[in-house]
Amino acid sequence: MSDTLSCVPRELHSRTSAGIQVSLWWPPAEGRTWVAVRDVRAGAGFVLPVQAGERARDVSGHPYACAARHGIAAPAGAA
């Protein structure tokens, strides 16, 4: 059973403000993190991998700025 649980991503942090949900995820078996952003009002979102040299908490704190820096376009209507 522990092998199965190590494959399940864990939500490390989340917040919601003005219809924008931001969650920081970590799958123990993979050892990398990502940030999921969802605009509930627009029904759109994106996933942003935390890259080497970045702090996961900084990426989750400023996902739109990090997405722009990495060339990931935020969906239309997103903040």
N, CA, C and O atoms as a Maestro MAE file, in Angstrom:
{
 s_m_m2io_version
 :::
 2.0.0
}

f_m_ct {
 s_m_title
 :::
 protein
 m_atom[316] {
  # First column is atom index #
  i_m_mmod_type
  r_m_x_coord
  r_m_y_coord
  r_m_z_coord
  i_m_residue_number
  s_m_chain_name
  s_m_pdb_residue_name
  s_m_pdb_atom_name
  i_m_atomic_number
  :::
  1 25 0.818 -1.191 0.000 1 A "MET " " N  " 7
  2 3 0.000 0.000 0.000 1 A "MET " " CA " 6
  3 2 0.863 1.257 0.000 1 A "MET " " C  " 6
  4 15 0.475 2.250 -0.615 1 A "MET " " O  " 8
  5 25 1.995 1.255 0.652 2 A "SER " " N  " 7
  6 3 2.837 2.449 0.689 2 A "SER " " CA " 6
  7 2 3.350 2.812 -0.697 2 A "SER " " C  " 6
  8 15 3.551 3.991 -0.987 2 A "SER " " O  " 8
  9 25 3.568 1.810 -1.569 3 A "ASP " " N  " 7
  10 3 3.993 2.114 -2.936 3 A "ASP " " CA " 6
  11 2 2.919 2.893 -3.671 3 A "ASP " " C  " 6
  12 15 3.231 3.817 -4.422 3 A "ASP " " O  " 8
  13 25 1.664 2.538 -3.468 4 A "THR " " N  " 7
  14 3 0.558 3.233 -4.108 4 A "THR " " CA " 6
  15 2 0.463 4.668 -3.596 4 A "THR " " C  " 6
  16 15 0.260 5.596 -4.380 4 A "THR " " O  " 8
  17 25 0.607 4.852 -2.300 5 A "LEU " " N  " 7
  18 3 0.502 6.195 -1.730 5 A "LEU " " CA " 6
  19 2 1.640 7.099 -2.174 5 A "LEU " " C  " 6
  20 15 1.458 8.313 -2.267 5 A "LEU " " O  " 8
  21 25 2.798 6.540 -2.446 6 A "SER " " N  " 7
  22 3 3.920 7.373 -2.882 6 A "SER " " CA " 6
  23 2 3.717 7.908 -4.294 6 A "SER " " C  " 6
  24 15 4.424 8.825 -4.711 6 A "SER " " O  " 8
  25 25 2.772 7.355 -5.028 7 A "CYS " " N  " 7
  26 3 2.478 7.819 -6.384 7 A "CYS " " CA " 6
  27 2 1.420 8.917 -6.409 7 A "CYS " " C  " 6
  28 15 1.267 9.608 -7.416 7 A "CYS " " O  " 8
  29 25 0.694 9.080 -5.315 8 A "VAL " " N  " 7
  30 3 -0.394 10.049 -5.258 8 A "VAL " " CA " 6
  31 2 0.167 11.429 -4.935 8 A "VAL " " C  " 6
  32 15 0.826 11.597 -3.909 8 A "VAL " " O  " 8
  33 25 -0.083 12.417 -5.787 9 A "PRO " " N  " 7
  34 3 0.386 13.781 -5.488 9 A "PRO " " CA " 6
  35 2 -0.242 14.315 -4.210 9 A "PRO " " C  " 6
  36 15 -1.397 14.026 -3.895 9 A "PRO " " O  " 8
  37 25 0.537 15.094 -3.486 10 A "ARG " " N  " 7
  38 3 0.058 15.707 -2.249 10 A "ARG " " CA " 6
  39 2 -0.067 17.213 -2.453 10 A "ARG " " C  " 6
  40 15 0.821 17.860 -3.009 10 A "ARG " " O  " 8
  41 25 -1.174 17.746 -1.995 11 A "GLU " " N  " 7
  42 3 -1.365 19.189 -2.044 11 A "GLU " " CA " 6
  43 2 -0.635 19.798 -0.845 11 A "GLU " " C  " 6
  44 15 -0.975 19.521 0.305 11 A "GLU " " O  " 8
  45 25 0.363 20.624 -1.123 12 A "LEU " " N  " 7
  46 3 1.170 21.216 -0.065 12 A "LEU " " CA " 6
  47 2 0.614 22.546 0.423 12 A "LEU " " C  " 6
  48 15 0.785 22.915 1.585 12 A "LEU " " O  " 8
  49 25 -0.050 23.255 -0.473 13 A "HIS " " N  " 7
  50 3 -0.576 24.573 -0.124 13 A "HIS " " CA " 6
  51 2 -1.640 24.945 -1.142 13 A "HIS " " C  " 6
  52 15 -1.542 24.579 -2.314 13 A "HIS " " O  " 8
  53 25 -2.649 25.666 -0.698 14 A "SER " " N  " 7
  54 3 -3.650 26.170 -1.643 14 A "SER " " CA " 6
  55 2 -4.258 27.454 -1.101 14 A "SER " " C  " 6
  56 15 -4.245 27.725 0.099 14 A "SER " " O  " 8
  57 25 -4.786 28.224 -2.024 15 A "ARG " " N  " 7
  58 3 -5.482 29.452 -1.652 15 A "ARG " " CA " 6
  59 2 -6.474 29.793 -2.758 15 A "ARG " " C  " 6
  60 15 -6.314 29.375 -3.905 15 A "ARG " " O  " 8
  61 25 -7.479 30.542 -2.403 16 A "THR " " N  " 7
  62 3 -8.482 31.006 -3.358 16 A "THR " " CA " 6
  63 2 -8.749 32.475 -3.075 16 A "THR " " C  " 6
  64 15 -8.956 32.874 -1.928 16 A "THR " " O  " 8
  65 25 -8.742 33.274 -4.136 17 A "SER " " N  " 7
  66 3 -9.032 34.694 -4.008 17 A "SER " " CA " 6
  67 2 -9.647 35.184 -5.313 17 A "SER " " C  " 6
  68 15 -9.114 34.942 -6.396 17 A "SER " " O  " 8
  69 25 -10.759 35.866 -5.195 18 A "ALA " " N  " 7
  70 3 -11.438 36.456 -6.358 18 A "ALA " " CA " 6
  71 2 -11.685 35.434 -7.466 18 A "ALA " " C  " 6
  72 15 -11.577 35.755 -8.650 18 A "ALA " " O  " 8
  73 25 -12.016 34.213 -7.080 19 A "GLY " " N  " 7
  74 3 -12.321 33.183 -8.061 19 A "GLY " " CA " 6
  75 2 -11.114 32.487 -8.661 19 A "GLY " " C  " 6
  76 15 -11.272 31.651 -9.551 19 A "GLY " " O  " 8
  77 25 -9.913 32.807 -8.201 20 A "ILE " " N  " 7
  78 3 -8.693 32.170 -8.691 20 A "ILE " " CA " 6
  79 2 -8.211 31.178 -7.629 20 A "ILE " " C  " 6
  80 15 -7.954 31.559 -6.487 20 A "ILE " " O  " 8
  81 25 -8.092 29.922 -8.009 21 A "GLN " " N  " 7
  82 3 -7.584 28.881 -7.115 21 A "GLN " " CA " 6
  83 2 -6.140 28.574 -7.505 21 A "GLN " " C  " 6
  84 15 -5.845 28.334 -8.675 21 A "GLN " " O  " 8
  85 25 -5.248 28.582 -6.523 22 A "VAL " " N  " 7
  86 3 -3.834 28.275 -6.746 22 A "VAL " " CA " 6
  87 2 -3.451 27.159 -5.786 22 A "VAL " " C  " 6
  88 15 -3.639 27.292 -4.577 22 A "VAL " " O  " 8
  89 25 -2.916 26.062 -6.309 23 A "SER " " N  " 7
  90 3 -2.526 24.926 -5.483 23 A "SER " " CA " 6
  91 2 -1.108 24.488 -5.835 23 A "SER " " C  " 6
  92 15 -0.722 24.452 -7.003 23 A "SER " " O  " 8
  93 25 -0.347 24.159 -4.802 24 A "LEU " " N  " 7
  94 3 1.016 23.656 -4.957 24 A "LEU " " CA " 6
  95 2 0.982 22.154 -4.715 24 A "LEU " " C  " 6
  96 15 0.514 21.700 -3.672 24 A "LEU " " O  " 8
  97 25 1.480 21.381 -5.683 25 A "TRP " " N  " 7
  98 3 1.418 19.913 -5.632 25 A "TRP " " CA " 6
  99 2 2.811 19.294 -5.681 25 A "TRP " " C  " 6
  100 15 3.734 19.829 -6.297 25 A "TRP " " O  " 8
  101 25 2.930 18.146 -5.010 26 A "TRP " " N  " 7
  102 3 4.182 17.388 -4.984 26 A "TRP " " CA " 6
  103 2 3.877 15.891 -4.984 26 A "TRP " " C  " 6
  104 15 3.256 15.394 -4.045 26 A "TRP " " O  " 8
  105 25 4.305 15.160 -6.025 27 A "PRO " " N  " 7
  106 3 4.183 13.701 -5.999 27 A "PRO " " CA " 6
  107 2 5.481 13.106 -5.421 27 A "PRO " " C  " 6
  108 15 6.536 13.253 -6.037 27 A "PRO " " O  " 8
  109 25 5.429 12.446 -4.268 28 A "PRO " " N  " 7
  110 3 6.644 11.948 -3.620 28 A "PRO " " CA " 6
  111 2 7.515 11.072 -4.517 28 A "PRO " " C  " 6
  112 15 8.742 11.147 -4.452 28 A "PRO " " O  " 8
  113 25 6.901 10.254 -5.341 29 A "ALA " " N  " 7
  114 3 7.678 9.330 -6.181 29 A "ALA " " CA " 6
  115 2 8.490 10.069 -7.245 29 A "ALA " " C  " 6
  116 15 9.527 9.574 -7.688 29 A "ALA " " O  " 8
  117 25 8.025 11.246 -7.656 30 A "GLU " " N  " 7
  118 3 8.705 11.985 -8.722 30 A "GLU " " CA " 6
  119 2 9.660 13.036 -8.189 30 A "GLU " " C  " 6
  120 15 10.643 13.370 -8.851 30 A "GLU " " O  " 8
  121 25 9.391 13.560 -7.011 31 A "GLY " " N  " 7
  122 3 10.273 14.533 -6.405 31 A "GLY " " CA " 6
  123 2 10.290 15.903 -7.073 31 A "GLY " " C  " 6
  124 15 11.241 16.660 -6.880 31 A "GLY " " O  " 8
  125 25 9.290 16.236 -7.835 32 A "ARG " " N  " 7
  126 3 9.201 17.565 -8.444 32 A "ARG " " CA " 6
  127 2 7.872 18.171 -8.026 32 A "ARG " " C  " 6
  128 15 6.958 17.455 -7.616 32 A "ARG " " O  " 8
  129 25 7.766 19.463 -8.126 33 A "THR " " N  " 7
  130 3 6.523 20.126 -7.741 33 A "THR " " CA " 6
  131 2 5.955 20.905 -8.918 33 A "THR " " C  " 6
  132 15 6.658 21.218 -9.879 33 A "THR " " O  " 8
  133 25 4.685 21.205 -8.821 34 A "TRP " " N  " 7
  134 3 4.045 22.046 -9.819 34 A "TRP " " CA " 6
  135 2 2.944 22.850 -9.154 34 A "TRP " " C  " 6
  136 15 2.486 22.527 -8.057 34 A "TRP " " O  " 8
  137 25 2.530 23.899 -9.840 35 A "VAL " " N  " 7
  138 3 1.464 24.770 -9.370 35 A "VAL " " CA " 6
  139 2 0.315 24.676 -10.366 35 A "VAL " " C  " 6
  140 15 0.507 24.823 -11.573 35 A "VAL " " O  " 8
  141 25 -0.875 24.431 -9.844 36 A "ALA " " N  " 7
  142 3 -2.083 24.406 -10.665 36 A "ALA " " CA " 6
  143 2 -2.862 25.683 -10.391 36 A "ALA " " C  " 6
  144 15 -3.105 26.031 -9.235 36 A "ALA " " O  " 8
  145 25 -3.251 26.378 -11.447 37 A "VAL " " N  " 7
  146 3 -4.001 27.626 -11.335 37 A "VAL " " CA " 6
  147 2 -5.315 27.438 -12.082 37 A "VAL " " C  " 6
  148 15 -5.331 26.979 -13.224 37 A "VAL " " O  " 8
  149 25 -6.413 27.796 -11.430 38 A "ARG " " N  " 7
  150 3 -7.725 27.667 -12.057 38 A "ARG " " CA " 6
  151 2 -8.534 28.919 -11.795 38 A "ARG " " C  " 6
  152 15 -8.693 29.354 -10.654 38 A "ARG " " O  " 8
  153 25 -9.041 29.487 -12.873 39 A "ASP " " N  " 7
  154 3 -9.957 30.623 -12.784 39 A "ASP " " CA " 6
  155 2 -11.370 30.047 -12.830 39 A "ASP " " C  " 6
  156 15 -11.858 29.666 -13.894 39 A "ASP " " O  " 8
  157 25 -12.013 29.987 -11.688 40 A "VAL " " N  " 7
  158 3 -13.330 29.376 -11.580 40 A "VAL " " CA " 6
  159 2 -14.357 30.111 -12.436 40 A "VAL " " C  " 6
  160 15 -15.222 29.483 -13.046 40 A "VAL " " O  " 8
  161 25 -14.264 31.424 -12.482 41 A "ARG " " N  " 7
  162 3 -15.227 32.221 -13.249 41 A "ARG " " CA " 6
  163 2 -15.117 31.960 -14.745 41 A "ARG " " C  " 6
  164 15 -16.130 31.834 -15.431 41 A "ARG " " O  " 8
  165 25 -13.892 31.878 -15.250 42 A "ALA " " N  " 7
  166 3 -13.678 31.681 -16.681 42 A "ALA " " CA " 6
  167 2 -13.674 30.206 -17.063 42 A "ALA " " C  " 6
  168 15 -13.787 29.871 -18.242 42 A "ALA " " O  " 8
  169 25 -13.545 29.318 -16.072 43 A "GLY " " N  " 7
  170 3 -13.489 27.891 -16.366 43 A "GLY " " CA " 6
  171 2 -12.209 27.509 -17.083 43 A "GLY " " C  " 6
  172 15 -12.204 26.582 -17.892 43 A "GLY " " O  " 8
  173 25 -11.122 28.214 -16.795 44 A "ALA " " N  " 7
  174 3 -9.844 27.966 -17.475 44 A "ALA " " CA " 6
  175 2 -8.734 27.870 -16.435 44 A "ALA " " C  " 6
  176 15 -8.901 28.274 -15.284 44 A "ALA " " O  " 8
  177 25 -7.619 27.336 -16.856 45 A "GLY " " N  " 7
  178 3 -6.485 27.249 -15.951 45 A "GLY " " CA " 6
  179 2 -5.241 26.750 -16.657 45 A "GLY " " C  " 6
  180 15 -5.233 26.530 -17.868 45 A "GLY " " O  " 8
  181 25 -4.186 26.577 -15.869 46 A "PHE " " N  " 7
  182 3 -2.933 26.056 -16.408 46 A "PHE " " CA " 6
  183 2 -2.125 25.425 -15.288 46 A "PHE " " C  " 6
  184 15 -2.373 25.665 -14.106 46 A "PHE " " O  " 8
  185 25 -1.151 24.612 -15.686 47 A "VAL " " N  " 7
  186 3 -0.240 23.966 -14.746 47 A "VAL " " CA " 6
  187 2 1.156 24.491 -15.031 47 A "VAL " " C  " 6
  188 15 1.592 24.564 -16.179 47 A "VAL " " O  " 8
  189 25 1.843 24.854 -13.963 48 A "LEU " " N  " 7
  190 3 3.163 25.466 -14.077 48 A "LEU " " CA " 6
  191 2 4.171 24.626 -13.308 48 A "LEU " " C  " 6
  192 15 4.124 24.599 -12.078 48 A "LEU " " O  " 8
  193 25 5.088 23.935 -13.996 49 A "PRO " " N  " 7
  194 3 6.099 23.176 -13.271 49 A "PRO " " CA " 6
  195 2 7.087 24.106 -12.574 49 A "PRO " " C  " 6
  196 15 7.477 25.137 -13.122 49 A "PRO " " O  " 8
  197 25 7.484 23.734 -11.369 50 A "VAL " " N  " 7
  198 3 8.509 24.486 -10.653 50 A "VAL " " CA " 6
  199 2 9.853 23.994 -11.187 50 A "VAL " " C  " 6
  200 15 10.175 22.810 -11.079 50 A "VAL " " O  " 8
  201 25 10.625 24.896 -11.755 51 A "GLN " " N  " 7
  202 3 11.874 24.523 -12.411 51 A "GLN " " CA " 6
  203 2 13.052 24.595 -11.456 51 A "GLN " " C  " 6
  204 15 12.985 25.235 -10.406 51 A "GLN " " O  " 8
  205 25 14.128 23.931 -11.838 52 A "ALA " " N  " 7
  206 3 15.342 23.912 -11.022 52 A "ALA " " CA " 6
  207 2 15.774 25.341 -10.708 52 A "ALA " " C  " 6
  208 15 15.782 26.201 -11.588 52 A "ALA " " O  " 8
  209 25 16.128 25.584 -9.472 53 A "GLY " " N  " 7
  210 3 16.573 26.906 -9.052 53 A "GLY " " CA " 6
  211 2 15.452 27.815 -8.580 53 A "GLY " " C  " 6
  212 15 15.714 28.888 -8.038 53 A "GLY " " O  " 8
  213 25 14.205 27.402 -8.779 54 A "GLU " " N  " 7
  214 3 13.071 28.199 -8.318 54 A "GLU " " CA " 6
  215 2 12.596 27.681 -6.965 54 A "GLU " " C  " 6
  216 15 12.728 26.497 -6.654 54 A "GLU " " O  " 8
  217 25 12.048 28.578 -6.177 55 A "ARG " " N  " 7
  218 3 11.432 28.184 -4.912 55 A "ARG " " CA " 6
  219 2 9.948 27.957 -5.153 55 A "ARG " " C  " 6
  220 15 9.251 28.828 -5.673 55 A "ARG " " O  " 8
  221 25 9.476 26.786 -4.774 56 A "ALA " " N  " 7
  222 3 8.085 26.412 -5.029 56 A "ALA " " CA " 6
  223 2 7.117 27.427 -4.434 56 A "ALA " " C  " 6
  224 15 6.104 27.757 -5.052 56 A "ALA " " O  " 8
  225 25 7.417 27.912 -3.264 57 A "ARG " " N  " 7
  226 3 6.525 28.874 -2.609 57 A "ARG " " CA " 6
  227 2 6.468 30.193 -3.398 57 A "ARG " " C  " 6
  228 15 5.420 30.837 -3.447 57 A "ARG " " O  " 8
  229 25 7.587 30.595 -4.012 58 A "ASP " " N  " 7
  230 3 7.589 31.812 -4.831 58 A "ASP " " CA " 6
  231 2 6.747 31.621 -6.085 58 A "ASP " " C  " 6
  232 15 6.001 32.517 -6.481 58 A "ASP " " O  " 8
  233 25 6.869 30.449 -6.708 59 A "VAL " " N  " 7
  234 3 6.088 30.169 -7.917 59 A "VAL " " CA " 6
  235 2 4.599 30.147 -7.583 59 A "VAL " " C  " 6
  236 15 3.788 30.694 -8.330 59 A "VAL " " O  " 8
  237 25 4.236 29.520 -6.470 60 A "SER " " N  " 7
  238 3 2.816 29.474 -6.101 60 A "SER " " CA " 6
  239 2 2.314 30.853 -5.658 60 A "SER " " C  " 6
  240 15 1.123 31.143 -5.770 60 A "SER " " O  " 8
  241 25 3.209 31.695 -5.160 61 A "GLY " " N  " 7
  242 3 2.813 33.035 -4.750 61 A "GLY " " CA " 6
  243 2 2.613 33.989 -5.909 61 A "GLY " " C  " 6
  244 15 1.844 34.944 -5.804 61 A "GLY " " O  " 8
  245 25 3.298 33.739 -7.012 62 A "HIS " " N  " 7
  246 3 3.232 34.623 -8.187 62 A "HIS " " CA " 6
  247 2 3.151 33.787 -9.467 62 A "HIS " " C  " 6
  248 15 4.026 33.892 -10.327 62 A "HIS " " O  " 8
  249 25 2.111 32.959 -9.602 63 A "PRO " " N  " 7
  250 3 2.067 32.038 -10.744 63 A "PRO " " CA " 6
  251 2 1.952 32.710 -12.102 63 A "PRO " " C  " 6
  252 15 2.504 32.208 -13.081 63 A "PRO " " O  " 8
  253 25 1.242 33.843 -12.187 64 A "TYR " " N  " 7
  254 3 1.091 34.499 -13.482 64 A "TYR " " CA " 6
  255 2 2.411 35.116 -13.939 64 A "TYR " " C  " 6
  256 15 2.739 35.064 -15.124 64 A "TYR " " O  " 8
  257 25 3.159 35.688 -13.028 65 A "ALA " " N  " 7
  258 3 4.470 36.250 -13.375 65 A "ALA " " CA " 6
  259 2 5.429 35.138 -13.784 65 A "ALA " " C  " 6
  260 15 6.175 35.286 -14.751 65 A "ALA " " O  " 8
  261 25 5.413 34.033 -13.056 66 A "CYS " " N  " 7
  262 3 6.300 32.911 -13.396 66 A "CYS " " CA " 6
  263 2 5.899 32.290 -14.734 66 A "CYS " " C  " 6
  264 15 6.761 31.923 -15.533 66 A "CYS " " O  " 8
  265 25 4.606 32.174 -14.975 67 A "ALA " " N  " 7
  266 3 4.139 31.626 -16.257 67 A "ALA " " CA " 6
  267 2 4.619 32.499 -17.408 67 A "ALA " " C  " 6
  268 15 5.089 31.983 -18.422 67 A "ALA " " O  " 8
  269 25 4.508 33.805 -17.263 68 A "ALA " " N  " 7
  270 3 4.963 34.722 -18.310 68 A "ALA " " CA " 6
  271 2 6.467 34.585 -18.534 68 A "ALA " " C  " 6
  272 15 6.937 34.600 -19.671 68 A "ALA " " O  " 8
  273 25 7.209 34.453 -17.447 69 A "ARG " " N  " 7
  274 3 8.668 34.324 -17.535 69 A "ARG " " CA " 6
  275 2 9.064 33.026 -18.266 69 A "ARG " " C  " 6
  276 15 10.105 32.975 -18.922 69 A "ARG " " O  " 8
  277 25 8.231 31.982 -18.148 70 A "HIS " " N  " 7
  278 3 8.532 30.700 -18.774 70 A "HIS " " CA " 6
  279 2 7.825 30.519 -20.111 70 A "HIS " " C  " 6
  280 15 7.884 29.443 -20.706 70 A "HIS " " O  " 8
  281 25 7.158 31.565 -20.586 71 A "GLY " " N  " 7
  282 3 6.503 31.501 -21.885 71 A "GLY " " CA " 6
  283 2 5.206 30.698 -21.887 71 A "GLY " " C  " 6
  284 15 4.767 30.224 -22.935 71 A "GLY " " O  " 8
  285 25 4.598 30.545 -20.719 72 A "ILE " " N  " 7
  286 3 3.315 29.844 -20.624 72 A "ILE " " CA " 6
  287 2 2.230 30.901 -20.605 72 A "ILE " " C  " 6
  288 15 2.184 31.735 -19.701 72 A "ILE " " O  " 8
  289 25 1.366 30.869 -21.591 73 A "ALA " " N  " 7
  290 3 0.314 31.879 -21.707 73 A "ALA " " CA " 6
  291 2 -0.830 31.568 -20.756 73 A "ALA " " C  " 6
  292 15 -1.337 30.447 -20.722 73 A "ALA " " O  " 8
  293 25 -1.230 32.568 -19.988 74 A "ALA " " N  " 7
  294 3 -2.405 32.418 -19.130 74 A "ALA " " CA " 6
  295 2 -3.629 32.393 -20.026 74 A "ALA " " C  " 6
  296 15 -3.666 33.087 -21.042 74 A "ALA " " O  " 8
  297 25 -4.633 31.603 -19.665 75 A "PRO " " N  " 7
  298 3 -5.851 31.543 -20.485 75 A "PRO " " CA " 6
  299 2 -6.532 32.909 -20.589 75 A "PRO " " C  " 6
  300 15 -6.403 33.750 -19.699 75 A "PRO " " O  " 8
  301 25 -7.248 33.111 -21.677 76 A "ALA " " N  " 7
  302 3 -7.983 34.359 -21.875 76 A "ALA " " CA " 6
  303 2 -8.963 34.558 -20.740 76 A "ALA " " C  " 6
  304 15 -9.654 33.624 -20.333 76 A "ALA " " O  " 8
  305 25 -9.023 35.778 -20.229 77 A "GLY " " N  " 7
  306 3 -9.932 36.105 -19.148 77 A "GLY " " CA " 6
  307 2 -9.336 35.868 -17.778 77 A "GLY " " C  " 6
  308 15 -9.953 36.213 -16.770 77 A "GLY " " O  " 8
  309 25 -8.145 35.284 -17.718 78 A "ALA " " N  " 7
  310 3 -7.503 35.043 -16.416 78 A "ALA " " CA " 6
  311 2 -6.859 36.318 -15.918 78 A "ALA " " C  " 6
  312 15 -6.589 37.242 -16.685 78 A "ALA " " O  " 8
  313 25 -6.620 36.351 -14.620 79 A "ALA " " N  " 7
  314 3 -6.036 37.554 -14.009 79 A "ALA " " CA " 6
  315 2 -4.668 37.864 -14.544 79 A "ALA " " C  " 6
  316 15 -4.049 38.844 -14.128 79 A "ALA " " O  " 8
  :::
 }
 m_bond[315] {
  # First column is bond index #
  i_m_from
  i_m_to
  i_m_order
  :::
  1 1 2 1
  2 2 3 1
  3 3 4 2
  4 3 5 1
  5 5 6 1
  6 6 7 1
  7 7 8 2
  8 7 9 1
  9 9 10 1
  10 10 11 1
  11 11 12 2
  12 11 13 1
  13 13 14 1
  14 14 15 1
  15 15 16 2
  16 15 17 1
  17 17 18 1
  18 18 19 1
  19 19 20 2
  20 19 21 1
  21 21 22 1
  22 22 23 1
  23 23 24 2
  24 23 25 1
  25 25 26 1
  26 26 27 1
  27 27 28 2
  28 27 29 1
  29 29 30 1
  30 30 31 1
  31 31 32 2
  32 31 33 1
  33 33 34 1
  34 34 35 1
  35 35 36 2
  36 35 37 1
  37 37 38 1
  38 38 39 1
  39 39 40 2
  40 39 41 1
  41 41 42 1
  42 42 43 1
  43 43 44 2
  44 43 45 1
  45 45 46 1
  46 46 47 1
  47 47 48 2
  48 47 49 1
  49 49 50 1
  50 50 51 1
  51 51 52 2
  52 51 53 1
  53 53 54 1
  54 54 55 1
  55 55 56 2
  56 55 57 1
  57 57 58 1
  58 58 59 1
  59 59 60 2
  60 59 61 1
  61 61 62 1
  62 62 63 1
  63 63 64 2
  64 63 65 1
  65 65 66 1
  66 66 67 1
  67 67 68 2
  68 67 69 1
  69 69 70 1
  70 70 71 1
  71 71 72 2
  72 71 73 1
  73 73 74 1
  74 74 75 1
  75 75 76 2
  76 75 77 1
  77 77 78 1
  78 78 79 1
  79 79 80 2
  80 79 81 1
  81 81 82 1
  82 82 83 1
  83 83 84 2
  84 83 85 1
  85 85 86 1
  86 86 87 1
  87 87 88 2
  88 87 89 1
  89 89 90 1
  90 90 91 1
  91 91 92 2
  92 91 93 1
  93 93 94 1
  94 94 95 1
  95 95 96 2
  96 95 97 1
  97 97 98 1
  98 98 99 1
  99 99 100 2
  100 99 101 1
  101 101 102 1
  102 102 103 1
  103 103 104 2
  104 103 105 1
  105 105 106 1
  106 106 107 1
  107 107 108 2
  108 107 109 1
  109 109 110 1
  110 110 111 1
  111 111 112 2
  112 111 113 1
  113 113 114 1
  114 114 115 1
  115 115 116 2
  116 115 117 1
  117 117 118 1
  118 118 119 1
  119 119 120 2
  120 119 121 1
  121 121 122 1
  122 122 123 1
  123 123 124 2
  124 123 125 1
  125 125 126 1
  126 126 127 1
  127 127 128 2
  128 127 129 1
  129 129 130 1
  130 130 131 1
  131 131 132 2
  132 131 133 1
  133 133 134 1
  134 134 135 1
  135 135 136 2
  136 135 137 1
  137 137 138 1
  138 138 139 1
  139 139 140 2
  140 139 141 1
  141 141 142 1
  142 142 143 1
  143 143 144 2
  144 143 145 1
  145 145 146 1
  146 146 147 1
  147 147 148 2
  148 147 149 1
  149 149 150 1
  150 150 151 1
  151 151 152 2
  152 151 153 1
  153 153 154 1
  154 154 155 1
  155 155 156 2
  156 155 157 1
  157 157 158 1
  158 158 159 1
  159 159 160 2
  160 159 161 1
  161 161 162 1
  162 162 163 1
  163 163 164 2
  164 163 165 1
  165 165 166 1
  166 166 167 1
  167 167 168 2
  168 167 169 1
  169 169 170 1
  170 170 171 1
  171 171 172 2
  172 171 173 1
  173 173 174 1
  174 174 175 1
  175 175 176 2
  176 175 177 1
  177 177 178 1
  178 178 179 1
  179 179 180 2
  180 179 181 1
  181 181 182 1
  182 182 183 1
  183 183 184 2
  184 183 185 1
  185 185 186 1
  186 186 187 1
  187 187 188 2
  188 187 189 1
  189 189 190 1
  190 190 191 1
  191 191 192 2
  192 191 193 1
  193 193 194 1
  194 194 195 1
  195 195 196 2
  196 195 197 1
  197 197 198 1
  198 198 199 1
  199 199 200 2
  200 199 201 1
  201 201 202 1
  202 202 203 1
  203 203 204 2
  204 203 205 1
  205 205 206 1
  206 206 207 1
  207 207 208 2
  208 207 209 1
  209 209 210 1
  210 210 211 1
  211 211 212 2
  212 211 213 1
  213 213 214 1
  214 214 215 1
  215 215 216 2
  216 215 217 1
  217 217 218 1
  218 218 219 1
  219 219 220 2
  220 219 221 1
  221 221 222 1
  222 222 223 1
  223 223 224 2
  224 223 225 1
  225 225 226 1
  226 226 227 1
  227 227 228 2
  228 227 229 1
  229 229 230 1
  230 230 231 1
  231 231 232 2
  232 231 233 1
  233 233 234 1
  234 234 235 1
  235 235 236 2
  236 235 237 1
  237 237 238 1
  238 238 239 1
  239 239 240 2
  240 239 241 1
  241 241 242 1
  242 242 243 1
  243 243 244 2
  244 243 245 1
  245 245 246 1
  246 246 247 1
  247 247 248 2
  248 247 249 1
  249 249 250 1
  250 250 251 1
  251 251 252 2
  252 251 253 1
  253 253 254 1
  254 254 255 1
  255 255 256 2
  256 255 257 1
  257 257 258 1
  258 258 259 1
  259 259 260 2
  260 259 261 1
  261 261 262 1
  262 262 263 1
  263 263 264 2
  264 263 265 1
  265 265 266 1
  266 266 267 1
  267 267 268 2
  268 267 269 1
  269 269 270 1
  270 270 271 1
  271 271 272 2
  272 271 273 1
  273 273 274 1
  274 274 275 1
  275 275 276 2
  276 275 277 1
  277 277 278 1
  278 278 279 1
  279 279 280 2
  280 279 281 1
  281 281 282 1
  282 282 283 1
  283 283 284 2
  284 283 285 1
  285 285 286 1
  286 286 287 1
  287 287 288 2
  288 287 289 1
  289 289 290 1
  290 290 291 1
  291 291 292 2
  292 291 293 1
  293 293 294 1
  294 294 295 1
  295 295 296 2
  296 295 297 1
  297 297 298 1
  298 298 299 1
  299 299 300 2
  300 299 301 1
  301 301 302 1
  302 302 303 1
  303 303 304 2
  304 303 305 1
  305 305 306 1
  306 306 307 1
  307 307 308 2
  308 307 309 1
  309 309 310 1
  310 310 311 1
  311 311 312 2
  312 311 313 1
  313 313 314 1
  314 314 315 1
  315 315 316 2
  :::
 }
}
